[in-house]
Amino acid sequence: MVELVLRDDEIVSVQRLLDEIAGRFDSVEDPGFLREARLLAHELPRRLRAAIVDFGAEEPASGVLLISGYQVEEERLGPTPASWSLRTVPSPSGREELYLCLLGELLGRPIAWSTQQNGYLVHDILPMKGYEHEQLGSGSEELLWWHTEDAFHQYRGDYLGMMCLRNPDGVATTVGTLDGIRLDPEVVRILFEPHFTIRPDESHLPKNRAPEQEVDGALATSYQGIEQQRQAPEKVAVLFGSREAPYMRLDPFFMDRLSDEPEAQAALDALVRAVDEHLQDLVLRPGDTCFIDNYRAVHGRKPFSARYDGRDRWLKRINVACDLRKSRDKRASAASRLLQ
């Protein structure tokens, strides 16, 4: 894992920049902020910018960049919300959302999904009553199976960014890569071939939208596309790119077993076992931000018992795409960050 701890002078510089931006924009959803975000990101401390740019350029085998030192103001944040849908503008965590998006702009462009968390650019990851056993960021008591974020979709993000606001129980994020794993060449050959299906995860289904979200024509079409991918997922390869340093596309919980292709299933089982055996725990503390290479690493979460007392684990999450143009057919305009 690549680690950077901000110095005191860098923290002061970051806070001054956030003071300025928060005084101009109420939300990261503001089109004005999104127009200026990359330019504003270049006002972050140089050492911080260099660490993020190098992480993107060098693609380290660990697949994780951890940035520590940001100071979270507990009193300003208030209690952990009971649901991701309980949003106010401006948000008490607006400064943290701005900070996370600025960091993401140095890797690519933060993107949103119309079928996920009301189309918000920044997601809230927190436990919700009634979701304890779901394979969702709002789950808690079940192991969240490791996966590539939005593995089912061709326009999934290149990076996943998560910032910790609160984690009193030290709940671990799990991270796995192929670093140090040696698979049989025949297994690798099969995994590079399109034998496998990945269905959409639960977060994109209509049952998990906010109650107040209206399903208009565009959103209805998006949900139809999700349903089509659930019913008839395309065959894909789970490894791609360089044979020496493969990229991954995996979500075992939502992958069908291949009863008619035993060799392919055996190859997938070998890969899943290997990743399982090399999983590592990453415990994020308040102020920590991590970026996970969504091509080089998979991630999940250890189970925990939620308190529902306003002090539960609370993360902010963004998806970052290196090339917005490739998803132009799913966005209403060139400037839009929302994938329909």
Long-range contacts (C-beta under 8 A, 24 or more apart in sequence): 1-62, 1-64, 1-65, 1-66, 1-282, 2-51, 2-55, 2-60, 2-62, 2-64, 2-65, 2-66, 3-65, 3-66, 3-67, 3-68, 4-47, 4-48, 4-51, 4-65, 4-66, 4-67, 4-68, 5-68, 5-69, 6-45, 6-48, 6-67, 6-68, 6-69, 6-70, 7-47, 7-69, 9-45, 10-45, 10-47, 10-48, 10-69, 11-69, 11-70, 11-71, 13-44, 13-45, 14-44, 14-45, 14-48, 14-70, 14-99, 15-71, 17-43, 17-44, 17-102, 18-95, 18-98, 18-99, 21-98, 21-102, 22-90, 22-94, 22-95, 22-98, 25-98, 26-89, 26-90, 26-94, 27-89, 27-90, 27-91, 27-94, 27-97, 28-94, 28-97, 28-98, 28-101, 28-110, 28-121, 28-122, 29-120, 29-121, 31-335, 33-98, 33-101, 34-335, 34-337, 35-335, 37-101, 37-102, 37-105, 38-105, 38-106, 38-109, 40-102, 40-105, 41-102, 41-103, 41-105, 41-106, 44-102, 44-103, 44-106, 48-103, 49-106, 52-103, 52-106, 52-107, 52-291, 53-106, 55-107, 55-291, 55-293, 56-106, 56-107, 56-108, 56-159, 56-322, 59-245, 59-293, 59-295, 59-296, 60-296, 61-177, 61-178, 61-179, 61-245, 61-296, 62-177, 62-179, 62-297, 63-175, 63-177, 63-179, 63-292, 63-293, 63-296, 63-297, 64-175, 64-282, 64-290, 64-291, 64-292, 64-293, 64-297, 65-290, 65-291, 66-282, 66-288, 66-289, 66-290, 67-103, 67-288, 67-289, 67-290, 67-291, 68-285, 68-287, 68-288, 68-289, 69-287, 70-96, 70-99, 70-163, 70-287, 70-288, 70-289, 71-287, 72-96, 72-165, 72-166, 72-286, 72-287, 74-166, 74-286, 77-165, 77-166, 77-314, 78-310, 79-310, 79-311, 80-126, 80-165, 80-166, 80-310, 80-311, 80-312, 80-313, 80-314, 81-124, 81-126, 81-314, 82-128, 82-129, 82-308, 83-128, 83-138, 84-117, 84-123, 84-124, 84-125, 84-126, 84-128, 84-138, 85-117, 85-118, 85-210, 85-211, 85-212, 87-120, 93-165, 93-316, 96-163, 96-165, 96-316, 97-122, 97-316, 99-163, 99-289, 100-161, 100-163, 100-289, 100-316, 100-318, 101-318, 103-161, 103-289, 103-291, 104-159, 104-161, 104-291, 104-318, 104-320, 107-158, 107-159, 107-161, 107-291, 107-320, 107-322, 108-157, 108-158, 108-159, 108-320, 108-321, 108-322, 108-323, 108-324, 109-320, 109-321, 109-322, 109-324, 109-337, 110-161, 110-318, 110-319, 110-320, 110-337, 111-157, 111-319, 111-320, 111-321, 111-324, 111-327, 111-337, 111-338, 111-339, 112-319, 112-337, 112-338, 112-339, 113-150, 113-204, 113-319, 113-338, 113-339, 114-218, 114-219, 114-222, 114-338, 114-339, 114-340, 115-204, 115-205, 115-206, 115-209, 115-219, 115-222, 115-223, 115-226, 116-203, 116-204, 117-203, 117-210, 118-209, 118-210, 118-213, 119-338, 121-318, 121-337, 122-316, 122-317, 122-318, 123-316, 123-317, 123-318, 124-314, 124-315, 124-316, 124-317, 125-162, 125-313, 125-314, 125-315, 125-316, 125-317, 126-312, 126-313, 126-314, 126-315, 127-304, 127-306, 127-308, 127-312, 127-313, 129-306, 129-308, 132-306, 134-202, 135-201, 135-202, 135-253, 135-254, 136-201, 136-202, 136-203, 136-208, 137-203, 137-301, 137-315, 137-317, 140-303, 140-304, 140-305, 140-306, 141-303, 141-304, 141-305, 141-306, 142-303, 143-300, 143-301, 143-302, 143-303, 144-300, 144-301, 144-303, 145-251, 145-252, 145-253, 145-300, 146-174, 146-175, 146-176, 146-250, 146-252, 146-275, 146-279, 146-298, 146-299, 146-300, 147-201, 147-250, 147-251, 147-252, 147-253, 147-254, 147-298, 147-299, 147-300, 148-248, 148-249, 148-250, 148-251, 148-294, 148-295, 148-298, 149-292, 149-294, 149-299, 149-319, 150-201, 150-204, 150-319, 151-198, 151-201, 151-249, 151-250, 151-251, 151-254, 152-198, 152-199, 152-200, 152-201, 152-229, 152-233, 152-251, 152-254, 153-200, 153-229, 155-321, 155-326, 155-327, 155-330, 155-339, 156-249, 156-294, 156-319, 157-294, 157-319, 157-320, 157-321, 158-293, 158-294, 158-295, 158-320, 158-321, 158-322, 159-291, 159-292, 159-293, 159-294, 159-319, 159-320, 159-322, 160-291, 160-292, 160-294, 160-299, 160-317, 160-318, 160-319, 160-320, 161-289, 161-290, 161-291, 161-292, 161-317, 161-318, 161-319, 161-320, 162-284, 162-289, 162-290, 162-292, 162-315, 162-316, 162-317, 163-287, 163-288, 163-289, 163-315, 163-316, 163-317, 164-284, 164-285, 164-286, 164-287, 164-288, 164-289, 164-314, 164-315, 165-286, 165-314, 165-315, 165-316, 166-286, 166-311, 166-312, 166-313, 166-314, 167-283, 167-284, 167-285, 167-286, 167-313, 167-314, 167-315, 168-311, 168-312, 168-313, 169-304, 169-305, 169-313, 170-283, 171-283, 171-301, 171-302, 171-304, 171-313, 172-281, 172-282, 172-283, 172-301, 172-302, 173-281, 173-282, 173-283, 173-284, 173-290, 173-299, 173-300, 173-301, 173-302, 174-279, 174-280, 174-281, 174-282, 174-299, 174-300, 174-301, 174-302, 175-279, 175-280, 175-281, 175-282, 175-292, 175-297, 175-298, 175-299, 176-275, 176-276, 176-278, 176-279, 176-280, 176-297, 176-298, 176-299, 177-275, 177-278, 177-296, 177-297, 177-298, 178-245, 178-246, 178-248, 178-274, 178-275, 178-296, 179-278, 180-278, 181-274, 181-275, 181-278, 183-270, 183-271, 183-274, 184-270, 186-267, 187-266, 187-267, 187-270, 187-271, 188-239, 188-243, 188-246, 190-263, 190-264, 190-267, 191-237, 191-238, 191-239, 191-246, 191-267, 191-268, 191-271, 192-237, 192-239, 192-240, 192-243, 192-246, 193-237, 193-264, 194-234, 194-235, 194-236, 194-237, 195-235, 195-237, 195-258, 195-261, 195-264, 196-235, 196-236, 196-237, 196-238, 196-255, 196-258, 196-264, 196-268, 197-233, 197-234, 197-235, 197-236, 197-255, 197-256, 198-233, 198-236, 198-249, 198-250, 198-251, 198-254, 198-255, 199-229, 199-230, 199-233, 199-254, 199-255, 199-256, 200-226, 200-229, 200-230, 200-254, 201-251, 201-253, 201-254, 218-332, 218-340, 219-340, 221-340, 222-340, 238-268, 238-271, 239-271, 241-295, 247-295, 247-296, 248-295, 248-296, 248-297, 248-298, 250-275, 250-298, 284-315, 291-320, 294-319
